Amino acid sequence: MKRMSVIRFKPKPNCYEEFLAALTALQAERAQADPPAAWTLKRGDELIRVVIRDEEEFAADVSNTDWLDSVRHLLEEHNEVDRHAIALTGEILDLG
């Protein structure tokens, strides 16, 4: 089973490029795969990361919060509940 995650980040204006570089490096291998399995979108002042992973990869990635902790200082909080990242993840039902 494949899962897709869509994660919204709001970099601080003076940290935008630094955060984008960190985000791009995080999953560069997935982004350069054929077909790609990771994309970065720009929407206003937000960066949105879309990632497709196998179930096993997803479980390993979810348990690792070290990366977000390492870049949290570059981000603005969305709100008190979601804080620095708004994530939506689910199983892909139709792969075409």
N, C-alpha and C positions, 0 to 999 in steps of 0.2 A: 504494500500500500504506500502511496506517495502522499506527502503532506505539503501544503503551500502555506507560507507565512508572509504576511504583509505587515511591516513594522514601520511606524511613523516616528521620525526624530525631528526635533527643532533645534538645530545648532545655534549657539549664540552668534550674533552677526560677526564679531571679530574672530570667531573660531570656525567659521564655515569651511574653509579650505582644509584646515587641519583635520576636522571631523570627516569630511568627504574622503580624504586620503586614508584615514583609519578604516572607514567603512568599506571602501573599495578593496583594501588589502585583506580585510577579514575573510572574504570569500572569493578572492580573485580566481582561484582554480575553478570554482563552480561557474563563475561568470564567463570564463573562457572555454568551457566545455562545449562539445558539439553533440547535441544542441545545448545552448546555455541553460543553466539552472539557477541563475541569480541575476537580478537586474536592480539598478538604482534609478529611481525616478526623482525628478525635482518638481515640486508643486508649491508655488509661492515661496515662503521661507522655510519650508520643510523638505527633508529628504526622506524618501520612502524606499525601503528595501523589500524586494519580493524574492523569495527563495523557495525552491522546490527541493525536498529531501525525501529519502527513504525513511521508513519508520525508525530504523536503528540509528540513523544519523540524527534524526529529530530528537530522539530520547537523549542522545549524548550532548547535543547542542543546548537543549533546554536546561540541563543540569549544570551548564557552565555559564555562570554570571560574571566571571572575571573580566571578560571583554567590556561589557557595559560599565562595570565599576571603573575600569581604566580610562574610559572616555566621558564619564558622567559630568566632569567639570567643564566639558565643551558644550554641554546641552542646556537648554532652558527646560523647565518643567512645563508639561502640558496642563496638569492640574494636580491636586493633592492625591488622587487615587492612582492615576496612571503614571504619574511622575515624569520620567525622562523618555519613555518609549511606550507607544500605544501599539499593541500587537493583536493581530487577528490571525488565527491558525485553524486549518481544518483539513480533512481528508479530501483529496481530489477524486471526484466521482467519475469524471469523464476525461480520459486522456486523448480523445479523438479517434 
